């Protein structure tokens, strides 16, 4: 997480596109949330990043729907493979969606 957040800071100083900076910084935040919650949950980063990807493409309805469907398949697979429990998957979904909303706010400023 710190590498991604540090890279985002370097890119800000270098004058990189704010969308690129936001995606990298928010990716770092997803990983950081997973670390912070690890004593209580095993947050599904797979689901978090799948939800994040779906939210990034909003308002492109077809792309959003396709990626949301993919996120649901990823969530299902994490449960079926017994890598996570439902609270872990939900925590990942909420984290990814929250970062996706943050991305949209940054891009619409």
Secondary structure by P-SEA (a helix, b strand, c coil): caaaaaaaaaaaaacccaaaaaaaaaaaaaaaaaaaacccccccaaaaaaaaaaaaaccaaaaaaaaaaaaaaaaaaaaaaccccaaaaaaaaaaaaaaaaaaaaaaac
